Amino acid sequence: MSLSPPATARTTRRIRERLSADEARRVALAAQGFAQPPLGRAVDGRALRSRVLRPVGLLQIDSVNVLQRAHYLPAFSRLGAYDTDLLDRLSAHAPRRLFEYWGHEASLLPVDLWPLMQWRMARVHEDAWGGMRRIAKDRPDLVSAVLADIADRGPLRVAELAHHDEPRGPKGPWWDWSDVKRAVEFLFWSGEITSAGRVRFERRYDIPERVIPATVRARPTPSVDEAQRELLRVAARSMGLATEPDLRDYFRLPAAESKARVAELVEAGDLQPIGVEGWPAPAYLAPSARIPRRVDARALVGPFDSLVWNRPRVERLFGMRYRIEIYVPKPKRVYGYYVLPFLLGDRLVARVDLKADRTAGVLRVQAAHREPDAPLQTAESLASELQALSGWLGLTGVAVAGPGDLAADLERALPAAPG
């Protein structure tokens, strides 16, 4: 998978000095894969790579499973129904196309990015969380023993390494990690071990030699500066148009280093400074960015989708103030627990709080709210997309079970659902 745009993309563009707000929104949607023509065939691994993984650059992982695991949703949003085993095979079977690491939070990344993450792995003693750093300092013998065990017997789950733990009192909350868990996470951050896949969402750890393709591991490790520049190129390609803080956030780069690298990319002609209507901060256009005349998308966008994970950018592009309320006490939630924006055309026109009620076999809409100026067909279009999502999840229908100023219209637009 090529990481940089072809040189011709840099030489054939007509130079623009300013974009309208509508153009900026369409650039962002096209870069994220929402302006592609219909696939016209069944989704296969090739379509996942070209129409999802290349546009988005990486997939964020999250443990919440009230609807569907976060990393599966971006492909549904861009391609419709597909077999999730296709994505699993890319990350858990040879030849691996994806590996798991800290990209934008925990993420699945193309294996081509493995050399570009070495600088982050090397900074484990400075950047990893306190518990990881402490265990490496206070119990290096444990870290070495865990690594040797994984090298000898891997892939292994943390539970299969528990014999290395010292007896402890009753376990506290879920964040009360054991010393073995801290050691494993330290080794994972450092790149000395990686994930060989997950079973029921639990990582199976192994050494990179048995997971990352030998051709990738054999590549020269780039300097920190060059690795960061390449990550920013990937981020720029995936966003199309972005401010420096937007670019920095995509792979969570340090602020000072990101600012320096962006300046270098501008100097090299790899980013084009451009004004955007309504944007107070300077913006940069990727060499590969397209400016479509229109975007006719229809998609439910997961809360951990790369289109919406940068909340200030969502507000600049779409005028939607979007927040995840999973950790907000229920009485204080405004829109719901697991809320997905609904993309129609080139605008986010609604948001729905969704739950896959697997016991009843129903997709429950626990709240449905329209955005200002949402078009008249919003309820009907959303109903159709919800039915498609329900079928993909193996459920039998959609039931509107909660409040919101779109709920009544949505319920009328849906066929009756069981339960």
C-alpha positions as MATLAB code, in Angstrom:
seq = 'MSLSPPATARTTRRIRERLSADEARRVALAAQGFAQPPLGRAVDGRALRSRVLRPVGLLQIDSVNVLQRAHYLPAFSRLGAYDTDLLDRLSAHAPRRLFEYWGHEASLLPVDLWPLMQWRMARVHEDAWGGMRRIAKDRPDLVSAVLADIADRGPLRVAELAHHDEPRGPKGPWWDWSDVKRAVEFLFWSGEITSAGRVRFERRYDIPERVIPATVRARPTPSVDEAQRELLRVAARSMGLATEPDLRDYFRLPAAESKARVAELVEAGDLQPIGVEGWPAPAYLAPSARIPRRVDARALVGPFDSLVWNRPRVERLFGMRYRIEIYVPKPKRVYGYYVLPFLLGDRLVARVDLKADRTAGVLRVQAAHREPDAPLQTAESLASELQALSGWLGLTGVAVAGPGDLAADLERALPAAPG';
ca = [
       0.000    0.000    0.000;
       1.604    3.249   -1.137;
       1.674    5.895    1.576;
       2.415    9.036   -0.452;
       0.384   10.432   -3.362;
       1.911   10.155   -6.830;
       4.114   13.017   -7.920;
       1.690   13.917  -10.716;
      -0.886   14.886   -8.075;
       1.460   17.684   -7.028;
       2.050   19.042  -10.508;
      -1.359   18.985  -12.194;
      -3.437   20.866   -9.581;
      -4.699   24.328  -10.397;
      -3.542   26.400   -7.427;
      -6.379   27.636   -5.239;
      -5.950   30.311   -2.608;
      -9.288   29.884   -0.858;
     -12.126   27.375   -0.493;
     -15.727   27.981    0.440;
     -17.164   26.196    3.467;
     -19.156   23.914    1.139;
     -16.055   23.021   -0.873;
     -14.081   22.301    2.311;
     -16.785   19.927    3.505;
     -16.818   18.064    0.193;
     -13.020   17.822    0.159;
     -13.088   16.235    3.622;
     -15.809   13.741    2.693;
     -14.082   12.714   -0.533;
     -10.777   12.187    1.273;
     -12.524    9.929    3.774;
     -14.065    7.739    1.071;
     -17.625    9.086    1.062;
     -17.650   10.286   -2.566;
     -16.858    6.981   -4.283;
     -19.153    5.437   -6.917;
     -21.043    2.292   -5.905;
     -18.819   -0.768   -5.702;
     -21.007   -2.796   -8.049;
     -19.901   -6.144   -6.657;
     -19.630   -8.027   -3.393;
     -17.267   -6.548   -0.836;
     -13.948   -8.391   -0.695;
     -10.582   -7.745    0.959;
      -9.428   -5.696   -1.993;
     -12.409   -3.361   -1.674;
     -11.763   -2.993    2.054;
      -8.174   -1.972    1.388;
      -8.849    0.429   -1.480;
     -12.148    1.962   -0.391;
     -11.773    2.010    3.378;
      -8.243    1.450    4.678;
      -6.488    3.666    2.162;
      -8.870    6.637    2.629;
      -9.039    6.478    6.432;
      -5.423    5.473    7.115;
      -6.214    3.601   10.334;
      -9.166    2.212   12.282;
      -9.715    3.094   15.927;
     -10.500    0.230   18.299;
     -12.849    0.568   21.263;
     -14.254   -1.964   23.702;
     -17.870   -0.712   23.793;
     -20.124   -3.260   22.092;
     -23.601   -1.819   22.598;
     -24.021   -1.672   18.805;
     -20.955   -3.137   17.042;
     -17.219   -2.991   17.739;
     -15.909    0.389   16.623;
     -13.362   -0.841   14.074;
     -16.027   -2.681   12.052;
     -18.296    0.352   11.567;
     -16.212    2.520    9.175;
     -16.354   -0.123    6.442;
     -20.131   -0.442    6.805;
     -20.465    3.345    6.623;
     -18.545    3.440    3.322;
     -19.466    0.121    1.704;
     -22.661   -1.126    3.311;
     -23.093   -4.698    4.483;
     -19.940   -6.816    4.431;
     -18.508   -9.883    6.143;
     -16.527   -8.719    9.194;
     -14.347  -11.824    8.864;
     -12.743  -10.060    5.907;
     -11.405   -7.376    8.227;
     -10.394   -9.918   10.863;
      -8.347  -11.813    8.301;
      -6.405   -8.682    7.396;
      -5.221   -8.344   10.998;
      -5.033  -11.927   12.226;
      -3.973  -14.124    9.308;
      -0.959  -14.176    7.014;
      -0.190  -12.274    4.944;
      -1.148   -9.629    7.489;
      -2.183   -6.260    6.118;
      -2.935   -4.628    9.494;
      -1.298   -4.509   12.904;
      -2.493   -3.136   16.216;
      -0.734   -0.268   17.930;
      -1.201    3.181   19.441;
      -2.057    5.311   16.392;
      -5.068    7.459   17.145;
      -5.644    5.731   20.480;
      -5.626    1.926   20.092;
      -5.858    1.353   16.356;
      -5.501   -1.060   13.484;
      -2.857    0.336   11.123;
      -1.556   -0.828    7.726;
       1.617   -2.882    8.213;
       3.462   -0.372    6.013;
       3.287    1.987    8.991;
       5.246   -0.382   11.275;
       8.616    1.296   10.532;
       7.021    4.724   10.996;
       5.970    3.897   14.559;
       9.439    2.882   15.764;
      10.130    6.367   17.174;
       7.034    6.074   19.385;
       8.046    2.609   20.508;
      11.526    3.909   21.388;
       9.969    6.577   23.623;
       8.174    4.063   25.823;
      10.093    5.162   28.949;
       9.027    8.789   28.396;
       5.562    8.536   26.857;
       3.894    5.370   28.192;
       1.429    5.626   31.052;
       2.800    5.790   34.580;
       1.919    2.232   35.565;
       3.783    0.827   32.590;
       6.877    2.913   33.232;
       6.879    2.016   36.936;
       6.673   -1.719   36.335;
       9.601   -1.517   33.890;
      11.629    0.391   36.466;
      10.617   -1.520   39.607;
      10.289   -5.061   38.212;
      12.463   -5.459   35.118;
      12.775   -9.149   35.938;
       9.021   -9.568   35.522;
       9.039   -7.720   32.192;
      11.853   -9.984   30.956;
      10.103  -13.134   32.174;
       6.820  -12.168   30.457;
       8.656  -11.417   27.214;
      10.509  -14.735   27.340;
       7.270  -16.631   28.000;
       5.522  -14.988   25.039;
       8.532  -15.623   22.805;
       8.525  -19.288   23.877;
       4.795  -20.051   23.922;
       2.984  -17.215   22.139;
       0.518  -16.110   21.102;
      -0.827  -15.778   24.655;
      -3.617  -13.915   26.429;
      -2.876  -12.033   29.638;
      -4.761  -14.729   31.557;
      -2.264  -17.299   30.259;
       0.550  -15.261   31.803;
      -1.083  -14.869   35.204;
       1.292  -17.347   36.857;
       3.922  -14.597   36.783;
       1.804  -12.468   39.129;
       2.402  -12.282   42.846;
      -0.616  -13.041   45.061;
      -2.819   -9.994   45.508;
      -5.884   -9.000   47.411;
      -9.334   -8.729   45.862;
      -9.262   -7.163   42.397;
     -10.530   -3.600   42.186;
     -12.214   -1.845   39.247;
     -11.436   -2.776   35.639;
      -8.533   -0.306   35.504;
      -6.851   -2.049   38.452;
      -4.295   -3.790   36.252;
      -2.132   -6.582   37.587;
       1.647   -6.272   37.335;
       1.617   -8.775   34.493;
      -0.917   -6.677   32.585;
       1.283   -3.597   33.095;
       4.333   -5.537   31.909;
       2.485   -6.759   28.822;
       1.278   -3.255   27.992;
       4.806   -1.885   28.431;
       6.138   -4.502   26.013;
       3.291   -3.780   23.589;
       4.022   -0.034   23.644;
       7.738   -0.692   23.123;
       7.051   -2.925   20.108;
       8.792   -5.922   21.667;
       5.480   -7.749   21.406;
       2.431   -7.091   19.277;
      -1.091   -8.414   18.840;
      -1.585  -11.613   16.882;
      -5.338  -10.972   16.864;
      -8.156  -10.987   19.378;
     -10.460  -13.645   20.778;
     -13.714  -12.227   22.194;
     -11.948   -8.869   21.997;
      -9.040  -10.010   24.200;
      -5.618   -9.544   22.643;
      -3.366  -12.530   21.943;
       0.224  -11.322   22.289;
       3.157  -12.558   20.258;
       6.575  -11.364   19.138;
       6.738   -9.237   15.955;
       8.816  -11.868   14.148;
       5.748  -14.106   14.036;
       3.239  -11.359   13.185;
       4.713   -8.522   11.110;
       5.751   -9.616    7.575;
       9.506  -10.089    7.209;
       9.588   -7.727    4.223;
       8.178   -4.948    6.397;
      10.500   -5.627    9.341;
      13.483   -5.575    6.974;
      12.829   -2.028    5.849;
      15.164    0.665    7.184;
      13.854    2.530   10.208;
      13.350    6.159    9.186;
      14.551    9.025   11.325;
      12.050   10.516   13.766;
      11.617   13.574   11.548;
      10.980   11.580    8.377;
       8.611    9.156   10.140;
       6.585   12.059   11.503;
       6.515   13.760    8.100;
       5.211   10.575    6.491;
       2.541   10.147    9.175;
       1.463   13.730    8.537;
       1.296   12.979    4.795;
      -0.984   10.036    5.553;
      -3.104   12.237    7.820;
      -3.317   14.965    5.166;
      -4.350   12.473    2.498;
      -7.015   11.032    4.807;
      -8.444   14.440    5.718;
      -7.926   16.227    2.434;
      -7.969   19.577    4.171;
      -6.873   20.273    7.736;
      -5.323   22.683   10.193;
      -2.040   21.789   11.873;
      -3.819   20.690   15.093;
      -6.104   18.511   12.941;
      -3.108   16.881   11.266;
      -1.321   16.431   14.582;
      -4.328   14.743   16.173;
      -4.673   12.034   13.524;
      -1.686   10.088   14.860;
      -1.447   11.974   18.170;
       1.911   13.606   17.411;
       3.633   15.947   19.903;
       2.620   19.563   19.258;
       6.056   21.138   18.850;
       7.280   18.368   16.561;
       4.103   18.450   14.480;
       4.385   22.195   13.931;
       7.989   21.810   12.763;
       7.160   18.897   10.449;
       4.160   20.685    8.900;
       6.352   23.702    8.143;
       8.836   21.354    6.450;
       6.084   19.749    4.353;
       4.853   23.163    3.250;
       8.399   24.150    2.298;
       8.759   20.914    0.284;
       5.442   21.471   -1.507;
       3.793   18.469    0.121;
       1.119   20.627    1.770;
      -0.534   23.686    0.231;
      -1.556   26.517    2.593;
      -5.101   27.633    1.761;
      -7.772   29.848    3.251;
     -11.153   28.368    4.170;
     -14.331   30.334    4.659;
     -15.148   30.526    8.377;
     -11.926   28.844    9.572;
      -9.945   31.089   11.904;
      -6.786   28.941   11.776;
      -4.552   28.396    8.716;
      -5.465   25.334    6.671;
      -3.480   22.981    4.450;
      -4.639   21.099    1.371;
      -3.234   17.646    0.566;
      -1.712   17.225   -2.924;
      -4.090   14.324   -3.615;
      -7.232   16.141   -2.426;
     -10.253   16.276   -4.742;
     -12.882   19.011   -4.696;
     -16.055   17.244   -5.872;
     -18.900   19.319   -7.239;
     -21.277   17.294   -5.095;
     -21.298   14.404   -2.641;
     -24.354   12.142   -2.473;
     -23.514   10.054    0.572;
     -25.877    8.300    2.947;
     -24.238    6.788    5.988;
     -24.486    6.242    9.714;
     -21.097    7.320   11.078;
     -19.753    5.560   14.181;
     -18.599    7.704   17.119;
     -15.012    6.448   16.676;
     -14.949    6.990   12.903;
     -12.044    9.102   11.655;
     -14.517   11.478    9.998;
     -15.784   12.640   13.392;
     -13.181   11.790   16.049;
     -11.755   15.343   15.952;
     -14.689   17.236   17.476;
     -13.548   20.836   16.751;
     -13.066   19.884   13.087;
     -16.556   18.349   12.952;
     -17.966   21.634   14.195;
     -15.971   23.629   11.610;
     -16.961   21.360    8.718;
     -20.548   20.474    9.566;
     -21.712   22.924   12.220;
     -22.452   20.006   14.573;
     -21.273   20.102   18.168;
     -20.680   16.385   18.657;
     -19.542   14.734   21.879;
     -19.413   11.147   23.128;
     -21.621   10.837   26.192;
     -20.727    7.261   27.148;
     -19.045    8.436   30.347;
     -21.633   11.122   31.132;
     -24.141   10.168   33.869;
     -27.427    9.202   32.239;
     -29.465   12.144   33.630;
     -26.953   14.581   32.142;
     -26.824   13.099   28.629;
     -28.211   15.335   25.903;
     -28.411   12.962   22.931;
     -27.769    9.504   24.392;
     -25.207    6.830   25.184;
     -23.920    5.602   21.781;
     -24.802    8.293   19.283;
     -24.101    8.080   15.558;
     -24.338   11.131   13.276;
     -26.275   10.558   10.059;
     -24.614   11.774    6.866;
     -26.970   12.653    4.010;
     -25.542   14.234    0.894;
     -22.642   16.290    2.207;
     -24.130   17.226    5.585;
     -24.626   15.660    8.993;
     -28.395   16.019    9.293;
     -29.327   13.949   12.352;
     -27.996   11.866   15.235;
     -29.362    8.636   16.667;
     -28.607    6.762   19.883;
     -28.504    3.101   18.860;
     -28.447   -0.213   20.677;
     -28.365   -3.705   19.202;
     -30.826   -5.577   21.403;
     -29.503   -9.024   20.590;
     -31.880  -10.800   22.961;
     -34.954   -9.392   21.211;
     -33.248   -9.342   17.806;
     -34.030   -5.665   17.271;
     -32.031   -2.514   16.551;
     -33.341    0.000   19.062;
     -33.311    3.723   18.362;
     -33.105    5.073   21.886;
     -33.215    8.707   20.736;
     -33.385   10.482   17.377;
     -32.646   14.159   16.867;
     -32.588   16.213   13.673;
     -30.045   18.943   12.999;
     -31.116   22.476   12.038;
     -32.022   22.701    8.334;
     -32.236   18.923    7.971;
     -34.052   18.187    4.676;
     -37.587   16.836    4.557;
     -36.433   13.386    3.438;
     -34.221   12.904    6.514;
     -36.570   10.491    8.312;
     -37.124    8.314    5.238;
     -33.431    8.210    4.323;
     -32.429    7.462    7.909;
     -35.064    4.729    8.162;
     -33.611    3.021    5.101;
     -30.074    3.173    6.483;
     -31.184    1.844    9.869;
     -32.872   -1.110    8.199;
     -29.658   -1.858    6.305;
     -27.684   -1.674    9.554;
     -30.160   -3.961   11.292;
     -29.834   -6.566    8.547;
     -26.030   -6.381    8.619;
     -26.058   -6.966   12.381;
     -28.300  -10.010   11.942;
     -31.290   -8.353   13.613;
     -34.882   -8.577   12.440;
     -35.943   -4.943   12.430;
     -35.743   -1.450   13.878;
     -37.750   -0.113   16.804;
     -37.887    3.528   17.895;
     -37.819    3.365   21.666;
     -36.851    6.839   22.810;
     -37.286   10.584   22.563;
     -36.064   13.299   20.211;
     -37.586   15.690   17.694;
     -37.016   13.188   14.867;
     -38.359   10.120   16.688;
     -42.016   10.369   15.625;
     -41.229   10.965   11.944;
     -38.669    8.171   12.010;
     -41.120    5.732   13.555;
     -43.684    6.516   10.828;
     -41.046    5.929    8.148;
     -40.142    2.488    9.485;
     -42.045   -0.771    9.049;
     -43.282   -2.245   12.307;
     -40.578   -4.184   14.137;
     -41.052   -7.107   16.529;
     -40.541   -6.399   20.220;
];
